[in-house]
Structures are given as structure tokens and as C-alpha cells.
Amino acid sequence: MGFLDGSKTAPPTTVTVDTNSSPNPAFINWKRQDQLILHALLASLTEVVIPLIAYVESSSDAWSRLDRIFSKRSQSHIIHFKYKLSSRKCGTLPISNFLLQIKTISDELSTLGAPLTDVDILIYCMRGLSPAYKKVIAALRTRNNPIPFEELYDKKIDHETYLHDSDQPAAPIFPTVQYTAATSIHLNSMSTSSRSSRRNIYVASQNSQTPTSTAGLLPTPSHQS
């Protein structure tokens, strides 16, 4: 970084020995190194940005100009990302997706030179979670040391799995066996009653068709002389 921030300044271009000036080997080496850094910097930029620093002579000049161009933009990006964090809600998202969104934004802020601490990430995560996670949140608040993101991720995933399993309805008990047994008993009862009724009707019918021989009821044949 010494070339970029200007702390490694250029040595004199010439040296004088016995009143004779000659090119300074140290400057030649410095210039060569500086130009290599400048070319590497230009190669990393987009075509839109390159014209903004096309005519600079040193890597330090290029870096300073880029810093002036993007410093204000970086601040606006930082504000934008922090606003996204503060307004991010888990809602119906899987907890893994929500936490990864928080981590992605955190990484963007680190790139912009505004990294978040573990406490910051924890606060943004807690603000975006639903009341279903209040027990986990309460436990995290009482920790002496801030929880790293990886451990936070594992705990939230475990709790989401627990909530999912708790919400599963119990397997319904269908009264098929009881219904079948009751129906069978009822049908058997009806069948027995029906057979008994038919038997009674049959017996009554047979009795009505059998002739009776009760004495005194038939006329006595008369005898003619």
C-alpha cells in the first residue's frame, strides 16, 4: 500500500557523484514498480471508470482520484445497506434464507469499509424475527459473549426445525374398526330379528292351513229308512 497511499515516495531521479549527475537506479526501480501497480489497478477497473483516471502518472494519483470519486458513493451505499438490514423481516421466508440475506448484506458493508460486529449482526437478526423465536432471542440476550454468526445460524435452524415439528398435526384416529364392529353387531341383530320374525310368520301360516277335528262341530249324517 505504500505506493498507493503515497507513503513510499519517489527517490530523486538523479544522483550526483563528483559533480557528475546520473540517473538514480533507485528511482528507476521505484518507477518500474509504480507503473506495474498502476497497470494492475487499471486492469481491475470497468470501462466506464478507466477514462476517469486515464491520464494519471502514478499509482498514487490514480488511487487518490478514485477515492475522491467513490467516497461519496460509498457512503450512500453504506446507508442503503444498513437501511436494508434494519427493514429486513423474516416473514414467511425459511430462517436459513433470512439469515443468509443478513450475512450477504454484512459482507457488502465489509467490502465498503464498514464491517459489522457480531453484536450488530445479532441485533439485525433479532429485529427481523417473529415472536415464535422470542425464547431463543431471550437466551441470546443473556450471553456474556456475542455469538458468532455460524453458531447463531445453527441455533436458529434447530429452533425452526423444532417449531416445524411442533406444528405438525397428530395423525387422526379413524373409527373404522369401531364403526365396522358396531355395524356388524347391528346387522347381525337385524338379521337374527328378521329370521325370527319370518319363522314366526311361517309357523302361523302352517297352523292356519292344518285342518282341526274338534268333536261336535261336524253335522251327523242322517239315516233314512
C-alpha positions in Angstrom: 0.0 0.0 0.0 3.0 2.3 0.2 2.8 3.2 -3.5 -1.0 3.7 -3.4 -1.3 5.9 -0.3 1.8 7.9 -1.2 3.8 6.8 1.9 6.5 5.3 -0.3 7.6 8.4 -2.1 9.8 8.5 -5.2 13.5 8.8 -4.7 15.4 11.5 -6.6 15.6 11.0 -10.3 19.3 11.5 -10.4 22.3 11.2 -8.2 25.4 13.3 -8.2 28.9 11.9 -7.8 31.8 14.2 -8.0 29.7 16.9 -9.7 28.5 14.4 -12.2 24.8 13.7 -12.4 23.5 10.3 -13.5 20.1 8.5 -13.4 19.3 7.2 -10.0 19.0 3.4 -10.0 16.7 3.6 -7.0 14.3 5.9 -8.9 14.3 3.6 -11.9 13.3 0.6 -9.8 10.7 2.7 -8.0 9.2 3.9 -11.2 9.1 0.4 -12.7 7.3 -0.9 -9.6 4.9 2.0 -9.5 3.9 1.5 -13.2 3.3 -2.2 -12.6 0.9 -1.3 -9.8 -0.8 1.4 -11.9 -1.4 -1.0 -14.8 -2.8 -3.7 -12.4 -5.1 -1.1 -11.0 -6.3 0.0 -14.4 -6.9 -3.7 -15.4 -9.2 -4.1 -12.4 -11.5 -1.2 -13.4 -14.5 -1.2 -15.6 -14.5 0.5 -19.0 -16.7 3.3 -17.6 -14.3 4.2 -14.8 -11.0 3.9 -16.7 -11.4 7.2 -18.6 -11.6 9.0 -15.3 -8.0 8.1 -14.4 -6.6 7.5 -17.9 -4.0 10.4 -17.7 -2.6 10.0 -14.2 1.1 9.4 -14.0 1.4 7.3 -10.8 -0.5 4.7 -8.9 -0.8 7.1 -6.0 -2.5 9.7 -8.2 -4.9 7.1 -9.6 -5.8 5.9 -6.1 -6.4 9.4 -4.8 -8.7 10.2 -7.7 -10.7 7.0 -7.3 -11.0 7.7 -3.6 -12.5 11.2 -4.3 -14.9 9.8 -7.0 -16.2 6.9 -4.9 -16.1 8.1 -1.3 -19.4 9.9 -1.5 -20.9 7.0 -3.4 -19.6 4.5 -0.8 -21.3 6.5 1.9 -24.6 6.3 0.1 -24.1 2.6 -0.4 -23.4 2.1 3.3 -26.6 4.0 4.2 -28.5 1.9 1.7 -27.3 -1.4 3.0 -27.8 -0.5 6.6 -31.4 0.6 5.8 -31.9 -2.8 4.1 -30.7 -4.5 7.3 -33.0 -2.5 9.6 -36.0 -3.1 7.4 -35.4 -6.8 6.6 -38.0 -9.2 8.1 -38.1 -12.9 8.0 -41.8 -13.2 7.4 -42.7 -16.4 5.6 -39.1 -17.0 4.4 -37.2 -20.0 5.7 -34.9 -18.9 8.5 -31.9 -20.1 6.5 -32.8 -17.7 3.7 -33.3 -14.8 6.0 -30.0 -15.3 7.9 -28.1 -15.6 4.6 -29.6 -12.4 3.4 -28.3 -10.7 6.5 -24.9 -12.2 6.0 -24.7 -11.1 2.4 -25.5 -7.5 3.3 -23.0 -7.7 6.1 -20.3 -8.8 3.6 -21.2 -6.0 1.3 -20.7 -3.5 4.1 -17.3 -5.1 4.9 -16.3 -4.5 1.3 -17.2 -0.9 1.6 -15.1 -0.5 4.7 -17.9 -0.6 7.2 -17.9 -4.1 8.7 -20.5 -5.1 11.2 -19.6 -6.7 14.6 -21.2 -9.9 15.8 -23.4 -7.8 18.1 -24.6 -5.7 15.1 -25.5 -8.8 13.1 -27.3 -10.3 16.1 -29.3 -7.2 16.6 -30.4 -7.1 13.0 -31.3 -10.8 13.1 -33.4 -10.4 16.2 -35.3 -7.4 14.9 -36.3 -9.4 11.8 -37.6 -12.5 13.6 -41.2 -13.3 14.5 -42.4 -13.7 18.1 -42.0 -17.5 17.6 -38.3 -17.1 18.3 -38.7 -15.0 21.4 -37.3 -17.7 23.7 -34.2 -18.1 21.6 -33.8 -14.3 21.4 -34.1 -14.0 25.2 -31.4 -16.7 25.7 -29.1 -14.9 23.3 -29.5 -11.6 25.1 -28.2 -13.1 28.3 -25.0 -14.4 26.9 -21.8 -12.9 28.2 -20.1 -13.0 24.9 -21.6 -12.2 21.5 -22.5 -15.2 19.5 -20.6 -15.8 16.1 -22.8 -15.8 13.0 -22.1 -19.5 12.4 -23.3 -20.5 15.8 -26.3 -18.2 15.5 -27.2 -19.8 12.2 -27.1 -23.3 13.7 -29.3 -22.3 16.7 -31.9 -20.7 14.5 -32.1 -23.6 12.1 -32.5 -26.0 15.1 -35.3 -23.9 16.5 -37.1 -23.6 13.1 -37.0 -27.4 12.9 -38.5 -27.7 16.4 -41.3 -25.3 15.5 -42.0 -27.1 12.3 -42.2 -30.5 14.1 -44.4 -29.0 16.8 -46.9 -27.6 14.2 -47.4 -30.9 12.6 -51.0 -32.2 13.4 -51.3 -35.5 15.2 -52.3 -38.4 13.0 -56.1 -38.7 13.0 -57.6 -41.8 14.6 -60.3 -43.0 12.2 -63.0 -45.1 14.0 -63.0 -47.6 11.2 -62.6 -50.6 13.5 -65.2 -49.4 16.0 -67.6 -48.5 13.2 -67.2 -51.8 11.4 -67.7 -53.8 14.6 -70.7 -51.8 15.6 -72.2 -52.1 12.2 -71.6 -55.8 12.2 -73.3 -56.3 15.5 -76.2 -54.1 14.4 -76.6 -56.0 11.1 -76.3 -59.4 12.9 -79.0 -58.3 15.3 -81.2 -57.1 12.5 -80.6 -60.4 10.6 -81.5 -62.5 13.7 -84.6 -60.5 14.3 -85.6 -60.8 10.7 -85.1 -64.6 10.7 -87.1 -64.9 13.9 -89.9 -62.8 12.5 -90.0 -64.8 9.3 -90.0 -68.1 11.3 -93.0 -66.9 13.4 -94.9 -65.9 10.3 -94.2 -69.3 8.7 -95.4 -71.2 11.8 -98.5 -69.1 12.0 -99.2 -69.8 8.3 -98.7 -73.5 8.7 -101.0 -73.6 11.6 -103.7 -71.8 9.7 -103.6 -74.4 6.9 -103.8 -77.6 9.1 -107.5 -78.9 9.5 -108.9 -79.3 13.0 -111.0 -82.3 14.2 -112.9 -80.8 17.1 -115.8 -83.1 18.1 -119.4 -81.8 17.8 -118.7 -79.3 15.1 -119.4 -81.6 12.1 -123.0 -82.5 11.3 -124.1 -86.0 12.0 -125.2 -87.8 8.8 -128.9 -88.7 8.9 -130.2 -92.3 8.3 -133.1 -92.7 6.0 -135.3 -95.8 6.4 
